[in-house]
Amino acid sequence: MPQIEWIFHSGAVFDGRRLVPGATAVAVSGGAVSAVGTDAELRALAGPATETEDLAGRLVTPGFTDAHIHAAYAGVERLGCDLAELSGAEACLARIAEHARRPAAADNPEGWVTGGGWYKGDFPGGYPDRHILDAVAPHRPVYLINRDHHSAWVNTRALELAGIDASTPDPADGRIERGPDGFPSGTLHEGAMDLVARVLPPVTGQLLADGILHAQDHLFSMGVTGWQEAILGSYGGYPDASAAYRSLAGAGTLKGRATGALWVPRDTTVDSVPALVQEFRERRAANAAAGFPTTSAKIMVDGVPENYTAAMLDPYLRPCACAGDAPADERGLLYLSPEVLTAVSIALDAAGFDLHLHVIGDRAVRTGLDAVAAARAANPGSAGRHHMAHLQIIHPGDIGRFADLDVTVNAQALWACNDDQMRELTVPLLGDERAGWQYPFAGLEAAGARLAMGSDWPVSSPDPWQAIHVAVNRSHPDYPDAPPLLPAQALTLNSALAAYTSGSAWLNRAAGGTLVPGAPADLAVHSANPFELDPAELSSLQSEIVLAAGEPVFIRSTADTGAAVLQRTAP
């Protein structure tokens, strides 16, 4: 056995699937887990150079794997006008004003203010007006993507530079919010974002690489050691980040286990499918050769309910006359017709790609399941790890199909709560019956579905403990007085932890996700043993020591915790 480099002792061990009975220690050597057992069993393995860490009852787990994230976008936005961690319109406008006062850069002569992270719940009706942007940035064009990346907020100067006015038609895959006179009011949904994004200063490869490294550091601080970049392609003003990932992997600075999903454009047709699949094969090979696996294909089946783009089986409700300009029978959008979705799903499955489907509305879920069923029937020998992300509204009749078709539930559990957006913007459009079909994680698990988890960062926090808190409590720690959202759909702590570790790593076809001898030493030590806490305290947990392939990539400082984390003691 190689020289033992680390021994974590006197704690509790979750191996990716369960809390290991009797285990109190983990040994690491050569970048891998060497042993899991009791303190006494592992003490004999220590050598003179072994680093030991007294867990003092804390929990050690595999590093978290985020199965749906936009790390490149998040990093770039954090380096720009970052609104993601702000609360309230006033704070957002103050941050935007500060950026608008900065001198324009040589590569941005118009002085565009870009970034994102604004929250729909901070603005009346969910969507802000261009005039309040004009007040803080009257001469600088502004383009800010919201947290869910399905809408952008722009000011009048940005509309002028893009040539958008009252005569500009809505694109087929998007919608322009308009005032009573028909002039754009300042919010662009889905494909309409591209009307302004096409005139933005280009996001350079260097900026993408800087953003990915910035995001990687932030993810490590959350205990996340692996992730799937959920869109690799041109989207919302961003180019394909694959080249940046390849460069970082080649330089040895990409230390997390990153994988990616190649983006299926929303203008794909049946006739274009063969060329798309061939292009994906070539991109997959180039990325793999550089050490960046991209075995998934991302298909956005629909949008989100708050802007009427989530695809619903029955029409949205219209709770008031102010419910925008959506028609009375609005059922949302399917970005690819069922015919195209089925054709591309069958072809990608045959080519060995895992389908990664964005589905929010019940019609999108059903249409996506139908496409997977067609692929399974057409390619009986395939072993595609197909999955659906988000899964907000699922018709009860479709719950059992996930296990039947072996479709993994890629859950963004942080959203399964009664926050302001849910209560004020979402439920009024759905009504009570459909609101009761939201995020049925426990029902899916009981029916035999596989579970994985992701954050969709920068749409929401990448902190797994926040998502696990909501998965277990069905309530958000920031809304303690709100009733739980469908508490019968809560997961156990064990199920949530397994989904965020071994479940997501399996889905990503990535090493890691378990703490068993021979597994990569991607692990995280947390600030307490959550199995001994009141569930209401789960959101208070932090990752304190994080290893990637046996290398320490994050150690929480004394300043962060008020007490030293690393305590060199005999095991």
C-alpha positions, 0 to 999 in steps of 0.5 A, a space after each residue: 500500500 502506498 504511503 498514507 497521506 491523510 487520515 480523517 478520524 473520530 467522525 462519521 462517514 457517509 460513503 455516497 450511499 449510506 452512513 457507514 455503520 461503525 466507520 469513524 475514519 477514512 485514509 487517503 493515499 496516492 489520490 485515492 481512498 485507501 481504507 474506511 473503518 474505525 480509528 483503531 483499524 486505520 491507526 496502524 496505517 499511519 506513517 511519519 508523514 501522514 497528515 491527520 485530522 480530528 473530525 471531532 464528530 463531524 461528517 466526511 462525505 464524497 465531494 458533491 457533484 453538481 449534475 446541472 450547472 452553468 459554471 462558466 456563466 456564473 464565473 463571468 457574471 461574478 466578474 461583471 455586474 453581479 446581482 445574484 447575492 443582492 436582495 431587493 430592487 434598490 440594491 440591484 440598481 445601486 450596484 448597476 449605477 456603480 458599474 455604469 460609472 466605471 470607465 469604458 474599456 478599450 474592448 468595450 467602447 460603448 461601455 456596456 454594463 453586463 452581468 446578471 443575477 436579478 431576481 424576478 420576485 424583487 420586481 412587481 409582476 416579475 419583470 423590471 422596466 427599462 426606465 428604472 435602468 435609464 435612471 441609473 445608466 442613461 448613457 451606457 447600454 445595459 444587458 443583465 440576465 436574470 437568475 434563471 437565464 430565461 430573460 434579460 433586462 435592458 435599457 433604452 440605449 441597449 434597445 437603440 444599439 440593437 435596433 429594436 423598437 415597436 415594429 420589431 416582431 417577437 422571434 419564434 422562440 421568445 417574446 418581447 415585453 411591451 408597453 401599451 404603445 407596443 414599444 419594448 418595456 425592457 424585458 426580453 424572454 428566451 430567444 428575444 434575448 439574442 436580439 440584443 445579445 448579438 451586439 454585445 462585446 464578445 465574451 473572449 476565451 480568456 474571460 471564459 477561462 477566468 470565469 471557470 477558474 473563479 467558479 471552480 474556487 467558489 464550488 470548492 468552497 461549497 464542497 463541490 468537486 465535480 459538475 456538469 456544464 449544462 450548456 456548451 454552445 451559443 446561448 444568451 450572449 455566451 459562446 461555447 466554453 469547450 475551448 476554455 475547458 480544454 485549455 484549462 484541462 491541458 494546463 492542469 488548472 481544471 482540478 474539479 471533475 468537470 463534464 459537459 452537455 453539448 447544446 442542441 440549438 432550438 432551430 434544429 430540424 429533422 433534416 439537420 439532425 444527421 449533421 448535428 450528430 456528426 458535429 457532436 461526435 467530432 466535438 465529443 472526441 476533441 473534448 475527450 482528447 483534452 481531458 474534458 468529457 462531453 457525453 451529454 446532449 442538452 435539449 431545452 424542451 420548454 421555458 419557465 412558467 412565470 413568463 408563460 413559456 413552460 409547456 403545459 397540458 392545459 392553459 395557464 390561468 389569468 389571475 388578473 388583467 395585468 397578466 401580460 399579453 399572453 392569450 387566454 389559451 396560452 399553453 407555453 412553448 415547446 422549442 422543438 416540435 415533438 417530431 424534431 425532439 423524437 428524431 434528435 433524441 433517437 439519433 443522439 441516443 444511437 450515437 452514445 450521447 446521454 440526453 439532458 432534457 430541460 423540462 418544467 411544465 407537465 406537457 414538456 415532461 410528457 413530451 420528453 418522456 415520449 421522446 426517450 421512449 422512442 429512443 429506447 425502442 429504436 435503440 434497444 442496445 443503448 445504455 444512455 443515462 438519460 435525465 431530466 432537469 428541473 421537473 417542476 410540474 409533473 402530471 401524476 400519470 407520468 410519475 411511474 414512467 421515469 423508472 420504466 424508461 430509466 430516466 434519472 431525476 436531475 433535481 434542483 431541490 432548492 426551488 421546491 419551496 414557498 418563496 416569493 416567486 412561488 407564491 406571487 408569480 407561479 401558483 397564481 398561473 397554475 391554480 391549486 391542482 397543478 400547484 400540488 404536482 410540483 417537484 414530487 421528488 419523494 413520489 418519483 423515488 418511491 416509484 423507483 426513479 434514480 435521483 441526482 441533484 444540481 443547483 443550476 447556478 447562477 440561477 440559484 445558490 451552488 451550496 448543496 447544503 441549502 438544496 439539501 435543507 429544502 429537499 428534506 424540509 420543503 421550506 427555504 431557510 430564508 422563508 421560515 414562516 412560509 408553510 412547507 411546499 407539499 411536505 409529503 414530497 420531502 426526501 430523507 437526508 440519506 436520499 438527498 446526500 446520495 443524490 448529490 454525491 453518488 447519484 450525480 457522479 453516476 449520471 456524469 459518468 465521472 469517477 468520484 461520488 463514493 468513499 470506498 477503497 480505490 475511489 478517487 479521494 474527492 471528499 469534503 469534511 463538513 462542519 457537523 454531522 447532519 444526521 445528529 442535527 434537527 433538520 431545520 439546521 441543515 442549511 447552517 452546515 458548511 464544507 470545511 476541508 475539501 480534497 480533489 484527487 487527494 489534493 487539498 483545494 479548500 480549507 476554511 480559514 480561522 477567520 471564517 469559522 472562528 476556530 482552527 479547522 486543521 488540528 494535527 492529532 494522532 489518529 
